[in-house]
Amino acid sequence: MIPGKTGALGLHPQEPLPVVIIGNGPSGICLSYFLSGYRPYVREEVSHPNPILHRKLQELSGQPLLEQDLEYLSEGLDGRTPSPLGLLFDALVRPEGDLGGSAESLLTWRREPERSVAHLVLGKGPPGGAWQAMEGSMVTLSLGDWMEMPDLSFRDWITRRGRQLRNHRATTRDVAQYYQHYVEVKGLQEHFRCGALVTSVRALPPDPPLGAPSVAPGTAASALYEIQGELGEPEGGGGSPTPFRLYARNVVLATGTYDRPGRLGVEGEELPFVTHSVARLEGALRDRSLGPASQPLLVVGAGLTAADAVLIGRGAGVPVVHAFRRGARDPGLVFHQLPPVMFPEYHKVHAMMRAAQDGGQYPGYASLPRHRVLAFSPDGTCLLQDTHSGKTRPLRVAMALVLVGSNPNLSFLPDEGRGLALDPTRLISATRNPLDTDPFSYEVTQRPGLYALGPLAGDGLVRFLQGGAMGVAASLLRKPGLTGTL
């Protein structure tokens, strides 16, 4: 068991844990599964469509994957992610993933408690991370099967619940419930502490301050990390939060990238009618402060979340004005990457966005390509500028929904973690400036014992981030003194 039963988290506060995972979304859940003693083995006499990988797999038939040379196994693989381990794990679980085939996984899983590692997973809400905060009726971009965790078929799970995938895709509500169920059915609950807001993570000096534990030289890591935060209700219930402090030999950052919405940085962006959350739109529709007879909803942005907002608003009969900085036919728009047969609703929005250039129109929808917001006024007016002509126009709206991306919130790290990024002069971004990590261990280059998973390391899709969890687990299992402590 995890040592101790005192303190706000049910732990002995002075007993350093081998591993603390910050974030309880798919990355944190998957790593917890690996650290709980579940180990993947390559099935005997397997065949892989990739001839190079097939030959390598013949050499280790029936052997534990985490003890192999993962760099060697991943050499020569290519696909939809730059992560070599993301490609390797996906190739083993879905041998024909990009070919539309249905070949079975080449991995089998065994529970080996003696190879487990004591760990704690801290999350602000229920297991599932950002998936628990999304509007539940929206449909995932990825195929439903690509949302699953190791050794629990998402398709089988949803079928047992009497539901079906829509065009091979799932609702965000189904995904969130699947992740909660996964934690329960795999027996991971004892490692999860929900309602935990981390406010500080720092590496202690070689001579820790009075009251902090020390780590014997060579036991597991060269640094000891102090983690502070507040423990409240995971569902945002009442009561004052309880502060906590704990120590860890290794810390894994798995916080995702949805905590800090992208901002326009214009005057009036803090006004009450301006929001950066689709959940606020849903709330306004429920309380009928936004409806067919109201002033328009302004949606700012040209990504898929903005497209979701357009669909939600249009579905409720709300007049929608859609402003975005690119041209509607810009090849860089994400819609060009989506097969029309699988994503008809997004291609419908793209067609609506092109209407202004094509000479057509859609009742209750206005497309404003190559426009930017200059300011918001207290009376509900937005000042928009056509970036092609330079002309400006005022627009009175009921709500302005700004959806221009998001960034991770690493305020608990010194200088928000800038010094740990690929470019230490810029803010950390999942797509443009992730943390500088080793591609096979996911350990942060500048901080031994600190790891990053998922979007923080550049792995944006659930399908591929599991390879990162495999890499972290393999790295931790090689450190002396960590295993067999559960």
C-alpha positions as CSV (number, residue, x, y, z in Angstrom):
1,M,0.0,0.0,0.0
2,I,1.0,3.7,-0.3
3,P,2.9,4.5,2.9
4,G,1.2,6.2,5.8
5,K,-2.4,7.1,6.5
6,T,-2.2,10.7,7.9
7,G,-2.4,14.2,6.5
8,A,-4.8,15.7,4.0
9,L,-4.1,13.2,1.3
10,G,-4.2,10.2,3.6
11,L,-0.4,10.0,3.5
12,H,2.5,10.5,5.9
13,P,3.6,13.9,4.8
14,Q,7.3,13.3,5.6
15,E,7.5,10.0,3.7
16,P,8.7,10.6,0.1
17,L,6.7,8.8,-2.5
18,P,8.6,7.2,-5.4
19,V,6.3,8.8,-8.0
20,V,3.7,11.6,-8.0
21,I,1.7,12.2,-11.2
22,I,0.1,15.6,-11.5
23,G,-3.0,15.3,-13.7
24,N,-5.6,12.5,-13.9
25,G,-6.5,12.6,-17.6
26,P,-5.7,9.8,-20.0
27,S,-1.9,10.2,-19.6
28,G,-2.0,10.0,-15.8
29,I,-4.5,7.0,-16.0
30,C,-2.4,5.1,-18.4
31,L,0.8,5.6,-16.5
32,S,-0.9,4.6,-13.2
33,Y,-1.9,1.4,-15.0
34,F,1.7,0.6,-15.9
35,L,3.0,1.5,-12.4
36,S,0.3,-0.7,-10.8
37,G,2.1,-3.8,-12.0
38,Y,0.3,-4.3,-15.3
39,R,2.9,-5.3,-17.9
40,P,2.6,-5.8,-21.7
41,Y,4.1,-8.8,-23.3
42,V,4.5,-9.4,-27.0
43,R,2.3,-12.4,-27.9
44,E,4.0,-15.5,-29.2
45,E,4.1,-16.1,-33.0
46,V,2.7,-12.7,-33.9
47,S,2.8,-11.2,-37.4
48,H,3.0,-7.5,-38.1
49,P,2.3,-5.9,-41.5
50,N,5.4,-3.8,-41.2
51,P,8.2,-6.2,-42.2
52,I,11.0,-4.5,-40.3
53,L,9.0,-4.4,-37.1
54,H,7.8,-8.0,-37.7
55,R,11.4,-9.2,-37.7
56,K,12.2,-7.4,-34.5
57,L,9.1,-8.8,-32.8
58,Q,10.2,-12.3,-33.7
59,E,13.3,-11.8,-31.6
60,L,11.4,-11.1,-28.4
61,S,8.2,-13.3,-28.7
62,G,6.7,-13.8,-25.2
63,Q,9.0,-11.3,-23.5
64,P,8.0,-8.2,-21.4
65,L,8.0,-5.1,-23.6
66,L,9.1,-2.7,-20.9
67,E,12.4,-4.5,-20.6
68,Q,13.3,-4.3,-24.3
69,D,15.3,-1.7,-26.2
70,L,12.3,0.6,-27.1
71,E,14.5,2.9,-29.2
72,Y,15.6,0.0,-31.4
73,L,12.0,-1.3,-31.7
74,S,10.7,2.1,-32.8
75,E,13.4,2.8,-35.4
76,G,12.0,3.2,-38.9
77,L,8.4,3.7,-37.9
78,D,6.5,6.7,-39.3
79,G,2.9,8.0,-38.9
80,R,0.7,10.8,-37.6
81,T,2.9,11.8,-34.7
82,P,6.6,12.6,-34.3
83,S,6.8,10.5,-31.1
84,P,8.7,7.3,-31.8
85,L,7.2,5.5,-28.8
86,G,3.7,6.8,-29.6
87,L,4.1,5.1,-33.0
88,L,5.6,1.9,-31.6
89,F,2.8,1.4,-29.0
90,D,0.1,2.2,-31.5
91,A,1.6,-0.1,-34.0
92,L,1.5,-3.0,-31.5
93,V,-2.0,-2.3,-30.3
94,R,-3.5,-1.4,-33.7
95,P,-1.3,-3.1,-36.3
96,E,-3.5,-1.8,-39.1
97,G,-4.6,1.4,-37.4
98,D,-4.1,3.7,-40.4
99,L,-5.1,1.1,-43.0
100,G,-8.7,0.6,-41.8
101,G,-8.0,-3.0,-40.9
102,S,-9.1,-4.9,-37.8
103,A,-6.0,-6.9,-36.8
104,E,-5.9,-7.7,-33.1
105,S,-3.4,-6.3,-30.7
106,L,0.0,-8.0,-30.6
107,L,0.2,-7.4,-26.8
108,T,-1.1,-9.4,-23.9
109,W,-1.2,-8.0,-20.4
110,R,-0.2,-9.6,-17.1
111,R,-0.5,-8.3,-13.5
112,E,2.8,-8.7,-11.7
113,P,2.5,-6.9,-8.3
114,E,6.2,-7.4,-7.5
115,R,6.9,-5.0,-10.4
116,S,4.6,-2.3,-9.2
117,V,5.7,1.2,-8.1
118,A,4.0,3.2,-5.3
119,H,2.5,6.3,-6.8
120,L,-0.1,9.0,-6.3
121,V,-2.2,10.7,-9.0
122,L,-3.4,14.2,-8.2
123,G,-6.3,15.7,-10.2
124,K,-8.6,18.7,-9.8
125,G,-11.7,16.7,-10.8
126,P,-12.8,13.1,-11.3
127,P,-10.6,10.7,-13.3
128,G,-10.6,11.7,-16.9
129,G,-9.1,15.2,-16.6
130,A,-10.4,17.7,-19.2
131,W,-12.8,15.1,-20.6
132,Q,-14.9,15.6,-17.5
133,A,-15.3,19.3,-18.1
134,M,-16.3,19.1,-21.8
135,E,-19.8,19.6,-23.1
136,G,-21.0,16.0,-23.1
137,S,-23.0,15.8,-26.3
138,M,-20.0,16.8,-28.6
139,V,-18.5,14.1,-30.7
140,T,-14.8,13.2,-30.5
141,L,-12.5,14.1,-33.3
142,S,-10.7,10.8,-33.1
143,L,-12.3,7.4,-33.7
144,G,-13.9,6.0,-30.6
145,D,-11.5,3.0,-30.6
146,W,-8.6,5.4,-30.4
147,M,-9.8,6.8,-27.1
148,E,-9.4,3.5,-25.2
149,M,-6.9,2.7,-22.5
150,P,-4.8,-0.5,-22.5
151,D,-6.6,-3.8,-22.2
152,L,-10.2,-2.5,-22.1
153,S,-12.0,-2.3,-25.5
154,F,-13.9,1.0,-25.7
155,R,-16.2,-0.5,-28.4
156,D,-17.0,-3.5,-26.2
157,W,-17.6,-1.2,-23.2
158,I,-20.0,1.1,-25.0
159,T,-21.8,-1.8,-26.6
160,R,-22.4,-3.4,-23.1
161,R,-24.0,-0.1,-22.1
162,G,-26.5,-0.4,-24.9
163,R,-25.0,2.4,-26.9
164,Q,-23.4,2.6,-30.3
165,L,-20.6,4.7,-31.8
166,R,-21.8,7.4,-34.2
167,N,-19.9,7.1,-37.4
168,H,-17.2,5.3,-35.4
169,R,-16.9,8.3,-33.1
170,A,-18.0,8.7,-29.5
171,T,-19.5,11.5,-27.4
172,T,-17.3,13.3,-24.9
173,R,-19.7,12.1,-22.2
174,D,-19.1,8.5,-23.1
175,V,-15.3,9.0,-23.1
176,A,-15.4,10.7,-19.7
177,Q,-17.5,7.8,-18.2
178,Y,-15.2,5.2,-19.8
179,Y,-12.1,6.7,-18.1
180,Q,-13.9,6.7,-14.7
181,H,-14.9,3.1,-15.3
182,Y,-11.4,2.2,-16.3
183,V,-9.9,3.5,-13.1
184,E,-12.5,1.5,-11.1
185,V,-12.4,-1.8,-13.0
186,K,-8.6,-1.9,-13.1
187,G,-8.4,-1.2,-9.3
188,L,-6.5,2.1,-9.6
189,Q,-8.7,4.1,-7.2
190,E,-6.3,3.9,-4.2
191,H,-3.8,5.9,-6.2
192,F,-6.1,8.7,-7.2
193,R,-6.7,11.8,-5.1
194,C,-9.4,14.0,-6.7
195,G,-10.1,17.6,-5.8
196,A,-6.4,18.2,-5.5
197,L,-5.1,21.6,-6.8
198,V,-1.3,21.7,-7.0
199,T,0.1,25.2,-6.3
200,S,3.8,24.5,-6.2
201,V,6.4,22.0,-7.4
202,R,10.0,22.6,-6.7
203,A,13.2,20.6,-6.6
204,L,14.8,20.7,-3.2
205,P,18.5,21.5,-2.9
206,P,21.0,18.7,-2.0
207,D,20.7,19.8,1.7
208,P,16.9,20.0,2.1
209,P,15.4,22.6,4.6
210,L,14.6,21.6,8.2
211,G,11.6,19.3,8.3
212,A,12.0,18.0,4.8
213,P,13.0,14.3,4.2
214,S,16.3,13.4,2.7
215,V,17.0,10.8,0.1
216,A,19.9,8.4,0.5
217,P,22.5,8.8,-2.3
218,G,21.8,6.5,-5.3
219,T,18.4,5.3,-4.1
220,A,16.3,6.4,-7.0
221,A,16.9,10.0,-8.1
222,S,19.3,12.8,-7.7
223,A,16.6,15.2,-6.6
224,L,13.7,15.3,-4.2
225,Y,10.6,17.3,-5.1
226,E,8.3,19.2,-2.8
227,I,4.7,19.4,-3.9
228,Q,2.2,21.8,-2.3
229,G,-1.4,22.3,-2.9
230,E,-5.0,22.4,-1.7
231,L,-7.4,19.6,-1.3
232,G,-11.1,20.3,-1.8
233,E,-14.2,18.6,-3.2
234,P,-13.6,17.0,-6.6
235,E,-17.0,18.3,-7.8
236,G,-16.5,21.8,-6.6
237,G,-18.5,21.4,-3.4
238,G,-18.5,23.7,-0.4
239,G,-16.1,24.0,2.4
240,S,-12.6,25.4,2.7
241,P,-9.8,23.6,1.0
242,T,-7.2,21.8,3.1
243,P,-3.6,22.6,2.3
244,F,-1.2,19.7,1.8
245,R,2.5,19.2,1.3
246,L,4.2,16.0,0.2
247,Y,7.6,14.9,-1.2
248,A,8.4,12.7,-4.2
249,R,11.5,11.3,-5.8
250,N,10.0,11.6,-9.2
251,V,7.3,13.9,-10.5
252,V,5.3,13.3,-13.7
253,L,3.6,16.3,-15.3
254,A,0.4,15.1,-17.1
255,T,-1.8,18.2,-16.8
256,G,-2.8,18.5,-20.5
257,T,-3.3,21.7,-22.3
258,Y,-6.9,22.9,-21.7
259,D,-6.4,24.8,-18.4
260,R,-5.7,28.2,-19.9
261,P,-7.8,29.3,-22.9
262,G,-6.1,31.3,-25.6
263,R,-6.8,35.0,-25.4
264,L,-7.1,37.8,-27.9
265,G,-5.4,40.4,-25.7
266,V,-7.8,43.2,-26.6
267,E,-9.7,45.8,-24.6
268,G,-12.8,44.5,-22.9
269,E,-12.0,40.8,-23.1
270,E,-12.8,40.5,-19.3
271,L,-16.4,41.9,-19.8
272,P,-19.2,39.5,-18.6
273,F,-20.6,38.8,-22.1
274,V,-17.2,37.6,-23.3
275,T,-16.3,34.0,-22.6
276,H,-13.8,31.4,-23.6
277,S,-15.8,28.4,-22.6
278,V,-18.3,26.3,-24.6
279,A,-19.8,25.3,-21.2
280,R,-20.9,28.9,-20.8
281,L,-22.7,28.8,-24.1
282,E,-24.5,25.6,-23.0
283,G,-25.5,27.3,-19.7
284,A,-26.8,30.4,-21.5
285,L,-28.9,28.1,-23.7
286,R,-30.3,26.3,-20.7
287,D,-31.3,29.4,-18.8
288,R,-32.6,30.9,-22.1
289,S,-30.5,34.1,-21.9
290,L,-29.5,33.1,-25.4
291,G,-32.1,32.0,-27.9
292,P,-33.6,32.5,-31.4
293,A,-34.9,36.0,-30.5
294,S,-31.7,37.3,-28.8
295,Q,-28.9,39.3,-30.3
296,P,-26.3,37.1,-32.2
297,L,-23.7,34.8,-30.8
298,L,-20.3,35.8,-32.0
299,V,-17.9,32.9,-32.4
300,V,-14.3,33.8,-32.8
301,G,-11.9,31.2,-34.1
302,A,-11.5,28.7,-37.0
303,G,-10.7,25.5,-35.2
304,L,-12.8,22.5,-34.3
305,T,-13.9,23.8,-31.0
306,A,-15.2,27.0,-32.7
307,A,-16.9,24.7,-35.2
308,D,-18.6,22.8,-32.3
309,A,-19.8,26.2,-30.9
310,V,-21.3,27.1,-34.3
311,L,-23.1,23.7,-34.5
312,I,-24.4,24.1,-30.9
313,G,-25.6,27.6,-31.5
314,R,-27.2,26.8,-34.8
315,G,-28.8,23.7,-33.3
316,A,-30.6,25.9,-30.8
317,G,-31.7,28.4,-33.4
318,V,-29.4,31.1,-32.2
319,P,-28.2,33.6,-34.8
320,V,-24.5,33.1,-35.2
321,V,-21.8,35.4,-36.5
322,H,-18.5,33.6,-37.1
323,A,-15.3,35.7,-37.3
324,F,-11.9,34.2,-38.1
325,R,-8.5,35.6,-39.2
326,R,-7.8,33.2,-42.1
327,G,-9.4,33.0,-45.4
328,A,-12.2,30.5,-45.6
329,R,-10.3,28.5,-48.2
330,D,-6.9,28.7,-46.5
331,P,-5.2,25.3,-46.9
332,G,-4.0,25.6,-43.3
333,L,-7.5,25.2,-41.9
334,V,-7.9,22.0,-39.9
335,F,-11.0,21.0,-42.0
336,H,-8.7,20.0,-44.9
337,Q,-7.2,17.2,-42.8
338,L,-10.6,15.6,-42.1
339,P,-12.2,12.9,-44.4
340,P,-15.6,14.3,-45.4
341,V,-17.3,10.9,-44.9
342,M,-16.2,10.6,-41.3
343,F,-16.6,14.2,-40.3
344,P,-19.7,15.5,-42.2
345,E,-20.7,18.1,-39.5
346,Y,-17.3,19.8,-39.6
347,H,-17.3,19.9,-43.4
348,K,-20.8,21.5,-43.2
349,V,-19.4,24.2,-41.0
350,H,-16.5,24.7,-43.5
351,A,-19.0,25.1,-46.3
352,M,-20.9,27.7,-44.2
353,M,-17.6,29.5,-43.6
354,R,-17.0,29.6,-47.4
355,A,-20.5,31.0,-48.1
356,A,-19.3,34.6,-48.0
357,Q,-16.8,33.9,-50.8
358,D,-19.0,31.6,-52.8
359,G,-21.9,34.0,-53.0
360,G,-24.3,31.9,-50.9
361,Q,-25.7,32.3,-47.5
362,Y,-27.2,30.3,-44.6
363,P,-30.2,31.7,-42.7
364,G,-29.1,32.7,-39.2
365,Y,-25.4,32.4,-39.9
366,A,-22.9,35.0,-41.1
367,S,-19.3,34.2,-42.0
368,L,-16.6,36.9,-41.5
369,P,-13.4,35.5,-42.9
370,R,-10.2,37.6,-42.5
371,H,-11.6,39.5,-39.6
372,R,-10.2,40.2,-36.2
373,V,-11.6,41.7,-33.0
374,L,-10.2,45.1,-32.0
375,A,-12.2,45.6,-28.8
376,F,-15.3,44.8,-26.8
377,S,-17.5,47.5,-25.2
378,P,-19.6,47.2,-22.0
379,D,-22.8,47.7,-24.0
380,G,-22.2,44.4,-25.8
381,T,-20.6,45.8,-28.9
382,C,-17.7,44.2,-30.6
383,L,-15.4,46.2,-32.9
384,L,-14.3,44.0,-35.8
385,Q,-11.8,44.8,-38.6
386,D,-11.6,43.3,-42.0
387,T,-7.8,42.6,-42.3
388,H,-8.0,42.6,-46.1
389,S,-9.6,46.0,-46.6
390,G,-8.8,47.6,-43.2
391,K,-12.4,48.6,-42.7
392,T,-14.0,48.3,-39.2
393,R,-17.5,47.6,-38.2
394,P,-19.4,47.5,-34.8
395,L,-21.5,44.4,-34.0
396,R,-23.9,44.2,-31.1
397,V,-24.0,40.6,-29.7
398,A,-25.6,38.7,-26.8
399,M,-22.4,36.7,-26.2
400,A,-18.9,36.6,-27.6
401,L,-17.3,33.2,-27.5
402,V,-13.5,33.4,-28.1
403,L,-12.1,30.0,-29.1
404,V,-8.6,30.5,-30.3
405,G,-6.8,27.5,-28.7
406,S,-5.5,26.9,-25.3
407,N,-2.3,26.5,-23.3
408,P,-1.2,24.5,-20.3
409,N,-1.3,26.1,-16.9
410,L,2.1,25.4,-15.3
411,S,1.8,28.2,-12.7
412,F,2.9,25.8,-10.0
413,L,6.4,25.6,-11.6
414,P,9.1,28.4,-11.2
415,D,8.6,30.9,-14.1
416,E,5.7,28.7,-15.3
417,G,8.2,26.1,-16.5
418,R,9.7,28.3,-19.3
419,G,13.3,27.2,-18.5
420,L,12.2,23.6,-19.2
421,A,10.8,24.2,-22.7
422,L,12.4,23.7,-26.1
423,D,12.6,27.5,-26.4
424,P,13.0,28.9,-22.8
425,T,12.2,32.4,-23.9
426,R,8.6,31.6,-24.8
427,L,5.5,30.3,-23.0
428,I,5.0,26.5,-23.1
429,S,2.7,25.4,-25.9
430,A,1.7,21.9,-26.7
431,T,2.0,22.5,-30.5
432,R,4.7,25.1,-30.7
433,N,6.9,24.9,-27.6
434,P,6.5,21.7,-25.5
435,L,8.8,20.8,-22.7
436,D,12.2,19.6,-23.7
437,T,12.1,15.9,-22.9
438,D,14.0,12.8,-23.9
439,P,12.0,11.1,-26.7
440,F,12.3,7.6,-25.1
441,S,12.2,8.2,-21.4
442,Y,10.1,11.5,-21.4
443,E,12.4,12.8,-18.6
444,V,12.8,16.6,-18.8
445,T,16.3,17.3,-20.1
446,Q,17.0,20.0,-17.5
447,R,15.5,18.2,-14.5
448,P,16.4,14.6,-13.6
449,G,13.4,13.0,-11.9
450,L,10.9,15.3,-13.6
451,Y,8.9,13.8,-16.5
452,A,6.2,15.2,-18.9
453,L,3.5,13.3,-20.7
454,G,0.8,14.0,-23.2
455,P,0.4,17.4,-24.8
456,L,3.2,18.9,-22.5
457,A,5.6,16.6,-24.4
458,G,4.0,17.2,-27.8
459,D,1.7,14.1,-27.8
460,G,-1.8,15.5,-28.4
461,L,-3.9,12.4,-29.2
462,V,-4.9,9.8,-26.7
463,R,-4.0,7.2,-29.4
464,F,-0.3,8.1,-29.2
465,L,0.2,9.5,-25.7
466,Q,0.1,5.9,-24.3
467,G,3.6,5.3,-25.8
468,G,4.8,8.1,-23.6
469,A,3.4,6.4,-20.6
470,M,5.2,3.3,-21.6
471,G,8.5,5.2,-21.9
472,V,8.1,6.8,-18.5
473,A,7.2,3.5,-16.9
474,A,10.2,1.8,-18.5
475,S,12.5,4.6,-17.2
476,L,11.1,4.5,-13.7
477,L,11.4,0.7,-13.5
478,R,15.1,0.9,-14.3
479,K,15.7,3.1,-11.3
480,P,16.9,1.2,-8.2
481,G,14.6,1.0,-5.2
482,L,11.3,1.8,-6.8
483,T,9.6,-1.5,-7.6
484,G,7.8,-3.9,-5.3
485,T,6.6,-1.1,-2.9
486,L,2.9,-1.2,-3.5
